[in-house]
Amino acid sequence: MKPGFKYVPAALTVLFGLALLTASPKFHLLPGLRASVHAQSNSINNNPIPNSVSAFSLATGGISNFVAVPFPGKEGTCPEDAEEVGDAESPLNVKQHVAVKVVKDCNGNTNGTTDFDDEKGDKCVGTAARLIESINKAAAEVDGDCDASVARGIATRAKYVFFIIKKAPYGAFTLSWIDANGSTFNTVGTLKPGGYALIR
């Protein structure tokens, strides 16, 4: 190979990756959402979906940094639905409960509910406005509005993003929200026996 061409494959790979990250019409991050998820632990599997690009990278102090990874939906299959229900636990052993059930019909209309709470009094109860499923049905993004409160405080309207992750043995999730005052909340959890995560 001529000296001038030996860097072409690497350059094309980088350009292709940047194009995916910046041009994907399927990935959205709600305006104002902080670009981090506080994982509250130093021992987290950074790639919860086998054979996939993880949307989280562990940084110092147990903080998982959110990165914009394309999340392509599978075109032409409808209706789509996703559920995650059950008792869960955070990396700091905080007891949680989730009940997320969302359906997107063949016209693209999304209906569903999200209900999250934990033993500290953190809560997000609301409706789902959008569902995006990964091609391999290993993860789904649910967006919407909820009445959110932290530590049993006064509930305020918030925009939330909930990721359903089909991970052995029962499932996992991440949840982030931002309220009208710009306050944010982030958490993660793993389902306990009896819980389930379904993406169809």
C-alpha positions as CSV (number, residue, x, y, z in Angstrom):
1,M,0.0,0.0,0.0
2,K,1.3,3.5,-0.9
3,P,2.3,5.6,2.1
4,G,-0.4,8.2,1.4
5,F,-3.2,5.7,1.5
6,K,-2.4,3.7,4.6
7,Y,-4.5,6.0,6.9
8,V,-7.5,6.0,4.6
9,P,-9.4,3.0,6.2
10,A,-9.0,4.5,9.7
11,A,-10.1,7.9,8.6
12,L,-13.2,6.4,6.9
13,T,-14.1,4.5,10.0
14,V,-13.9,7.6,12.1
15,L,-16.0,9.6,9.6
16,F,-18.6,6.9,9.4
17,G,-18.9,6.7,13.2
18,L,-19.3,10.5,13.5
19,A,-21.9,10.5,10.8
20,L,-23.9,7.9,12.7
21,L,-23.7,9.9,15.9
22,T,-24.6,13.2,14.4
23,A,-27.1,12.3,11.6
24,S,-29.3,9.7,13.2
25,P,-32.9,10.9,13.0
26,K,-34.0,8.3,15.5
27,F,-31.9,9.4,18.5
28,H,-33.2,12.3,20.6
29,L,-32.0,13.7,23.9
30,L,-34.6,16.0,25.6
31,P,-33.5,19.6,25.6
32,G,-31.9,20.6,28.9
33,L,-31.4,17.0,30.1
34,R,-28.0,16.7,31.8
35,A,-25.7,14.4,29.9
36,S,-25.0,12.0,32.7
37,V,-26.6,9.3,34.7
38,H,-25.5,9.0,38.3
39,A,-25.0,5.3,38.7
40,Q,-24.2,5.5,42.4
41,S,-21.8,2.6,42.2
42,N,-18.3,1.7,41.1
43,S,-19.2,-1.8,39.9
44,I,-21.5,-1.5,36.9
45,N,-21.5,-3.6,33.7
46,N,-20.8,-1.0,31.1
47,N,-22.3,-3.0,28.3
48,P,-25.7,-4.4,29.5
49,I,-26.7,-5.5,26.0
50,P,-24.4,-8.2,24.6
51,N,-22.9,-7.6,21.2
52,S,-24.0,-3.9,21.2
53,V,-22.5,-0.5,21.6
54,S,-23.1,0.6,25.2
55,A,-24.7,4.0,25.7
56,F,-22.9,4.4,29.0
57,S,-19.2,4.7,29.9
58,L,-18.1,4.5,33.5
59,A,-16.1,7.4,34.8
60,T,-14.4,8.1,38.1
61,G,-16.6,8.2,41.2
62,G,-19.3,5.8,39.8
63,I,-20.8,8.2,37.3
64,S,-22.0,6.8,33.9
65,N,-21.7,9.4,31.2
66,F,-24.5,9.5,28.6
67,V,-23.3,9.5,25.0
68,A,-25.4,10.0,21.9
69,V,-25.6,6.6,20.4
70,P,-28.0,6.0,17.4
71,F,-31.0,4.0,18.4
72,P,-32.5,2.8,15.1
73,G,-36.0,1.4,15.3
74,K,-37.0,-1.6,13.1
75,E,-39.0,-0.1,10.3
76,G,-42.2,-1.8,9.0
77,T,-43.1,-3.8,12.1
78,C,-46.2,-2.7,14.1
79,P,-47.7,-2.5,16.5
80,E,-44.7,-2.2,18.9
81,D,-45.0,-2.6,22.7
82,A,-42.6,-2.6,25.6
83,E,-43.1,-3.4,29.3
84,E,-40.9,-3.4,32.4
85,V,-42.6,-4.3,35.7
86,G,-41.5,-5.4,39.1
87,D,-39.5,-4.7,42.2
88,A,-35.9,-3.5,41.6
89,E,-32.8,-2.4,43.4
90,S,-30.2,0.4,42.7
91,P,-26.5,-0.2,42.9
92,L,-26.7,1.3,46.4
93,N,-29.3,-1.2,47.4
94,V,-32.2,1.3,47.4
95,K,-35.5,-0.6,46.9
96,Q,-37.4,0.5,43.8
97,H,-40.6,-0.4,41.9
98,V,-41.3,0.2,38.2
99,A,-44.4,-0.4,36.1
100,V,-43.9,0.8,32.5
101,K,-46.3,-0.3,29.8
102,V,-46.2,1.4,26.3
103,V,-47.8,0.6,22.9
104,K,-47.1,2.3,19.6
105,D,-49.7,1.5,16.9
106,C,-49.2,1.3,13.1
107,N,-50.0,5.0,12.7
108,G,-47.1,5.9,15.1
109,N,-49.4,6.9,18.0
110,T,-47.9,6.0,21.4
111,N,-49.9,5.3,24.5
112,G,-48.8,4.1,27.8
113,T,-47.9,4.8,31.4
114,T,-44.8,5.1,33.5
115,D,-44.8,4.6,37.3
116,F,-41.5,4.6,39.2
117,D,-40.9,5.0,43.0
118,D,-38.3,4.1,45.5
119,E,-38.0,3.8,49.3
120,K,-36.4,7.3,49.5
121,G,-39.6,8.9,48.2
122,D,-38.4,9.6,44.7
123,K,-41.3,9.2,42.2
124,C,-42.2,9.7,38.6
125,V,-45.8,8.9,37.5
126,G,-47.1,9.9,34.1
127,T,-47.8,9.1,30.5
128,A,-45.7,7.9,27.6
129,A,-45.5,10.0,24.4
130,R,-42.9,8.1,22.4
131,L,-41.5,4.6,22.1
132,I,-38.4,3.6,20.2
133,E,-37.2,0.0,20.1
134,S,-33.7,-1.2,19.1
135,I,-33.5,-3.4,16.0
136,N,-32.6,-6.5,18.1
137,K,-35.4,-5.8,20.6
138,A,-32.8,-5.7,23.4
139,A,-33.6,-2.2,24.6
140,A,-36.3,0.4,24.3
141,E,-36.5,4.2,24.9
142,V,-39.7,5.6,26.5
143,D,-40.2,9.4,26.7
144,G,-43.0,11.4,28.2
145,D,-44.2,13.7,31.0
146,C,-44.7,12.8,34.6
147,D,-45.4,14.2,38.0
148,A,-42.0,13.9,39.6
149,S,-40.9,14.3,43.2
150,V,-37.6,13.7,45.1
151,A,-37.4,12.5,48.7
152,R,-41.2,12.9,49.1
153,G,-41.1,16.5,48.1
154,I,-43.7,18.5,46.2
155,A,-44.5,16.9,42.8
156,T,-43.7,19.0,39.7
157,R,-44.2,18.3,36.0
158,A,-41.1,16.9,34.3
159,K,-39.9,15.4,31.1
160,Y,-38.5,11.9,31.5
161,V,-36.5,9.3,29.5
162,F,-36.8,5.7,30.6
163,F,-34.7,3.0,29.0
164,I,-35.9,-0.6,29.3
165,I,-33.0,-3.0,29.1
166,K,-33.5,-6.7,28.5
167,K,-30.7,-8.1,30.6
168,A,-30.4,-11.5,32.3
169,P,-31.9,-12.7,34.5
170,Y,-34.9,-10.3,34.7
171,G,-34.1,-6.9,33.2
172,A,-32.6,-3.5,34.1
173,F,-33.5,0.2,33.5
174,T,-32.3,3.8,33.6
175,L,-34.5,6.8,34.3
176,S,-33.7,10.5,34.0
177,W,-36.0,13.5,34.2
178,I,-35.8,17.3,34.2
179,D,-38.5,19.5,35.7
180,A,-39.7,23.0,34.7
181,N,-37.2,24.5,37.1
182,G,-34.2,22.8,35.5
183,S,-33.8,20.3,38.4
184,T,-32.7,16.8,37.2
185,F,-32.8,13.3,38.6
186,N,-31.1,10.2,37.4
187,T,-31.2,6.6,38.6
188,V,-30.6,3.0,37.5
189,G,-32.0,-0.3,38.7
190,T,-31.9,-4.1,38.2
191,L,-35.1,-6.1,38.5
192,K,-35.5,-8.7,41.2
193,P,-37.0,-12.1,40.9
194,G,-40.6,-11.9,39.7
195,G,-39.9,-8.8,37.6
196,Y,-39.8,-8.8,33.8
197,A,-38.8,-6.7,30.8
198,L,-40.5,-7.3,27.4
199,I,-39.9,-5.6,24.1
200,R,-42.0,-6.8,21.1
